[in-house]
């Protein structure tokens, strides 16, 4: 079964309430793709940390990179990874993103 895992996230204020998720990564190598589907004026910071995670790690928070509106960034990881950490946050603007687990 190669059914993709997809999420659509909307947060009114990404600074006050950042989005964080742990995504199960069954079967073989995977890639997480994050697409900012908001407008260009609404960038957000994102990072994917491949490890056994439960809470946003300091490494993930510090390593996030800006993804402008309409842009796509992918984060490949190894076959042995069981789950990944995804952290999305803004500077107070709306957060509108699509997260996909690509196998």
C-alpha positions, 0 to 999 in steps of 0.5 A: 500500500503506497497511500500518501499521507497528506495534511493541510494546515491552517493557523490564524497566528503562526507565532502565537500557535505554531504547528508541530506534528510527528508523522509516522514513516512506515516502509522504506525511504521517504521524503516529506514535502512542505509547500507554502500555499499562502500568498507571497506576503505570508512566508513561514519558517519550516524544518524537518528533523528525522529522528524518534521525536515527541516534542519540537527539538531545539535543533528543529526550532533553530534550523528552520528555513523560510519558505516563501508563499507558493514555494516548495521545499523537500526534506529526504531522509533515510530508510531507517527513520521511523518518524520525523518532526515537522515544525511550522511557524510564522511571525504572527501572520496566517499559516497555510501549508500542505505537508505530504509524505512522499514514498 
